[in-house]
Amino acid sequence: MHQTTIIEIGSIVEDFAEEFLLVLFGPEAMAELRDICVIHETDQRPAEALKKGGKLTIGTQEYTILEVGSEANPNYQALGHISIYFRDSENNEILPGAILVEPKIFPKLEVGDIITFS
């Protein structure tokens, strides 16, 4: 299990709710990306935090990880970066740096919320 804490929510993150897309980035995110990202911080980012069939919890909302892109774990470990798509299970096409989760519910986000991968 891996946990990280939301420390900043970009000013236009909520605009992506209707697209069912959430972008996570570690504190090293460039200034021009911060408006679209949820910035999170942890002591350590493991190499294989993201697993197909695993669970993702954001605050109190739990998701099942349906797919993990080929670059999602390396990007997460190096930069804390992944794109999370909240989709119905019949739409499983994702980008290499992304994960696909269900249910298709955009989470309520607050600074201090815990994100858990298990």
C-alpha positions in Angstrom: 0.0 0.0 0.0 1.2 3.5 -0.8 -0.2 6.8 0.5 0.3 10.4 -0.5 -1.3 13.7 0.6 -3.0 16.4 -1.5 -1.1 19.7 -0.8 -2.5 21.9 -3.6 -5.4 21.9 -6.0 -5.0 23.8 -9.2 -7.4 26.5 -10.0 -8.9 24.8 -13.1 -8.9 21.1 -11.8 -12.7 21.3 -11.4 -13.0 22.2 -15.1 -11.8 18.7 -15.9 -14.6 17.1 -13.8 -16.9 17.0 -16.8 -14.2 15.2 -18.8 -13.7 12.8 -15.9 -10.0 13.4 -15.9 -7.7 14.1 -12.9 -4.0 14.9 -13.2 -1.7 14.2 -10.3 1.8 15.7 -10.0 4.4 15.7 -7.3 5.6 19.0 -5.8 8.2 19.4 -8.5 5.5 20.2 -11.1 6.4 23.2 -13.3 4.5 26.4 -12.6 2.7 26.3 -16.0 1.2 22.9 -15.1 0.1 23.6 -11.5 -3.3 25.1 -12.5 -4.5 21.8 -14.0 -3.0 19.5 -11.4 -3.6 18.1 -8.0 -0.2 18.4 -6.3 0.5 15.7 -3.8 3.4 14.9 -1.5 4.8 11.7 0.0 8.0 10.5 1.6 8.6 7.8 -1.1 7.0 6.8 -4.4 7.4 3.1 -5.0 8.2 1.7 -8.5 5.0 -0.4 -8.8 2.4 1.6 -6.9 -0.2 1.2 -9.7 -1.6 -2.2 -10.4 -4.4 -3.4 -12.6 -7.1 -4.7 -10.3 -5.8 -2.7 -7.4 -7.6 0.0 -5.5 -7.3 3.8 -5.5 -8.9 5.8 -2.8 -9.1 9.6 -2.9 -10.5 11.0 0.3 -13.4 8.7 1.0 -14.1 7.6 -2.6 -12.8 4.2 -3.6 -12.0 3.1 -7.2 -10.9 -0.1 -8.9 -8.0 0.3 -11.3 -9.0 -1.2 -14.6 -5.9 -0.4 -16.7 -2.4 0.9 -16.1 -0.6 2.6 -19.0 2.9 1.3 -19.9 4.5 4.6 -18.6 2.2 5.2 -15.6 4.4 3.6 -12.9 7.7 5.1 -14.2 6.1 8.6 -14.5 4.6 8.2 -11.0 7.8 7.1 -9.4 9.9 9.8 -11.1 7.5 12.8 -11.0 4.5 11.8 -9.0 2.6 12.2 -12.3 -0.3 10.2 -13.6 -3.5 11.1 -15.4 -6.5 9.3 -14.0 -9.5 8.7 -16.3 -12.8 7.9 -14.6 -14.7 5.8 -17.2 -17.2 3.1 -17.7 -15.5 -0.3 -17.9 -16.3 -0.8 -21.6 -14.0 2.1 -22.6 -10.6 0.8 -21.7 -8.3 2.8 -24.1 -5.8 4.9 -22.2 -2.6 6.8 -22.8 0.8 5.4 -21.7 1.0 7.7 -18.6 -2.5 7.1 -17.4 -4.7 4.8 -15.4 -8.3 4.0 -16.0 -10.6 3.6 -12.9 -14.2 2.9 -12.1 -16.7 4.0 -11.0 -17.2 7.0 -13.2 -17.4 9.5 -10.3 -15.2 12.5 -10.1 -13.9 12.8 -6.5 -14.5 15.7 -4.1 -11.1 17.1 -3.5 -9.7 19.0 -0.5 -6.2 19.9 0.6 -5.1 17.4 3.2 -7.0 14.5 1.6 -5.1 11.2 1.5 -4.7 9.3 -1.8 -4.1 5.6 -1.3 -3.0 3.0 -3.9 -3.4 -0.6 -2.7 
